[in-house]
Amino acid sequence: MIRSVAGMGSVFGSVFGSVFGSVLGLGTVLAMGVGCDDGPPAGPIVNPPAPWTHERSAAADTLIGQLRQLPPAGGVTVRLAFGPESDLDLYVTGPFEETVYYANTPSRIGGELVADQRCTASALPQATRIEEVRFPTVPGRYRVGVDYPRACGEGRDPAAFAVRVDTPADQLEHRGIAVRQVFEPIVLEFDVASPEEDNR
């Protein structure tokens, strides 16, 4: 009989411990906000993009016009134009997923940052700044990114910019607005065809 009572006590203790542990576990889950009826926890806060204004649109159009006046450099050329109020950085990822920018130039396939502009780069305070990356004509997909790490002076407003791409077969243009301390990894993507594809 004593053995039987001890067994019942063990069973009761085991069941009570299991139930109590389950309740504690459920409380922990609810406290973490997981599995609630309202769905999963909210993701990171994403700031809305900067709005286009008449001034920003006019500035971007002016930058595009200045890029159009530059002669082609051969191969694949990507140029980023922006105003003197900001310090933007150009990033171009080639077909083999290596990115050319100020800290990685040249790349293994010959991509090179040939013009890197900074706040102190221009002697003229109102001069347009143009960064440029060149690649040999390597077929594949290219990706263009723009970073806005710092402003030049005390301004903190978003900055209009323009990107122009020249390839042996095509020209592409993009207007955008950069937000300070925000990196846009993809503002433009484009493909360069092989000579065999161009001749079809």
C-alpha positions in Angstrom: 0.0 0.0 0.0 2.8 2.4 0.8 4.3 1.7 -2.5 1.0 2.4 -4.3 0.5 5.7 -2.4 4.0 6.7 -3.3 3.3 5.9 -6.9 0.1 8.0 -6.8 2.1 10.9 -5.3 4.6 10.6 -8.1 1.9 10.6 -10.7 0.2 13.6 -9.1 3.4 15.5 -8.8 4.4 14.7 -12.4 1.0 15.9 -13.7 1.0 19.0 -11.6 4.5 19.9 -12.6 3.7 19.3 -16.3 0.5 21.5 -16.1 2.3 24.2 -14.1 5.2 24.2 -16.5 2.9 24.5 -19.5 1.1 27.4 -17.9 4.5 29.1 -17.3 5.5 28.4 -20.9 2.3 29.8 -22.2 2.7 32.9 -20.1 6.2 33.4 -21.5 5.0 33.0 -25.1 2.2 35.5 -24.5 4.6 37.9 -22.8 6.8 37.7 -25.9 3.9 38.6 -28.1 4.3 35.4 -30.2 1.3 33.5 -31.4 -1.3 36.2 -30.5 -4.5 36.6 -32.4 -3.2 40.0 -33.7 -0.5 38.3 -35.8 3.3 38.5 -35.6 5.1 41.3 -34.0 5.6 44.5 -36.1 8.7 44.7 -38.2 11.2 47.6 -38.2 9.9 51.1 -38.8 10.4 52.1 -42.4 10.4 55.9 -43.1 8.4 57.0 -46.1 10.3 58.2 -49.1 11.0 61.8 -49.5 8.4 63.6 -51.5 9.1 65.2 -54.9 8.7 68.9 -54.8 9.0 71.4 -57.7 12.5 72.4 -56.6 13.7 68.8 -56.3 12.2 67.9 -59.7 13.8 70.9 -61.4 17.2 70.1 -59.7 17.0 66.5 -60.9 16.1 67.6 -64.5 19.1 70.0 -64.5 21.4 67.1 -63.3 20.1 64.9 -66.1 20.8 67.6 -68.6 24.4 68.0 -67.4 25.0 64.2 -67.6 23.7 64.2 -71.2 26.4 66.7 -72.2 29.2 64.3 -71.2 30.7 62.2 -74.0 30.6 58.4 -73.7 33.7 56.9 -72.2 33.4 53.5 -73.8 32.4 50.2 -72.2 29.9 50.4 -69.4 29.8 53.8 -67.8 27.7 54.8 -64.8 27.6 58.4 -63.7 25.9 59.9 -60.6 25.3 63.7 -60.4 24.3 65.6 -57.3 24.4 69.1 -55.9 26.9 70.8 -53.7 24.8 70.5 -50.6 25.4 66.7 -50.2 28.1 64.0 -50.3 26.6 61.0 -52.2 28.5 57.8 -53.0 28.0 55.7 -56.1 27.9 51.9 -55.8 27.9 49.6 -58.9 27.7 45.9 -58.7 28.8 43.9 -61.7 27.7 40.6 -63.2 29.8 38.6 -60.7 28.3 40.3 -57.7 31.4 42.4 -56.8 30.6 46.0 -56.0 32.8 48.9 -57.1 32.8 51.9 -54.7 35.3 54.2 -53.0 36.6 51.3 -50.8 36.7 48.6 -53.5 38.3 49.8 -56.8 39.2 48.3 -59.2 37.2 45.1 -59.2 38.4 41.7 -60.5 36.7 42.2 -63.9 38.1 45.7 -64.3 35.3 47.9 -62.9 36.8 51.1 -61.5 35.7 54.3 -59.7 37.4 57.0 -61.8 35.8 60.0 -60.1 35.0 60.2 -56.3 33.5 63.5 -55.2 33.5 64.8 -51.6 32.4 68.0 -49.8 35.8 69.5 -50.3 36.3 68.3 -53.8 35.0 71.3 -55.7 36.5 74.8 -55.5 33.2 76.2 -56.7 30.5 76.1 -53.9 27.7 75.8 -56.5 29.3 73.2 -58.8 27.6 70.0 -59.6 29.4 66.9 -58.4 29.7 63.8 -60.6 30.9 60.4 -59.6 31.8 57.8 -62.3 32.3 54.1 -62.5 33.5 52.4 -65.6 33.5 48.7 -66.5 34.8 46.9 -69.6 31.9 45.5 -71.7 31.2 42.4 -69.6 27.8 40.8 -70.3 25.4 40.3 -67.4 23.3 42.2 -64.9 24.4 45.4 -63.2 23.0 47.1 -60.1 23.4 50.7 -59.1 23.1 51.9 -55.5 23.3 55.4 -54.0 24.4 56.3 -50.4 24.0 59.6 -48.6 26.4 59.4 -45.6 26.7 63.1 -44.9 25.7 66.6 -45.8 28.0 69.4 -46.9 27.4 72.2 -44.4 24.5 72.5 -42.0 21.7 71.3 -44.3 20.0 68.1 -43.7 17.3 68.1 -46.4 16.9 65.2 -48.9 19.0 65.7 -52.0 18.0 65.3 -55.7 20.3 63.2 -57.8 20.5 61.8 -61.3 22.1 58.6 -62.7 23.0 58.0 -66.3 24.2 54.7 -67.8 26.0 54.4 -71.1 26.6 51.0 -72.7 27.6 50.1 -76.2 24.0 49.4 -77.1 21.8 51.7 -74.9 21.5 54.6 -72.6 19.5 54.7 -69.3 18.6 57.5 -67.0 17.1 57.7 -63.5 16.1 60.5 -61.2 15.9 60.1 -57.5 15.9 61.7 -54.0 18.5 60.7 -51.5 17.8 60.9 -47.7 20.7 61.6 -45.4 22.2 58.5 -43.7 20.1 56.2 -45.9 21.7 53.7 -48.4 19.6 52.7 -51.4 21.2 49.5 -52.6 19.1 49.4 -55.8 18.1 52.6 -57.6 18.6 51.1 -61.1 19.3 47.7 -62.6 20.2 46.9 -66.2 21.5 44.1 -68.4 24.4 44.2 -70.9 24.0 41.7 -73.7 26.8 39.6 -75.2 27.9 40.4 -78.7 26.2 37.3 -79.9 22.9 38.4 -78.5 23.3 41.9 -80.0 23.8 40.4 -83.5 20.6 38.3 -83.4 
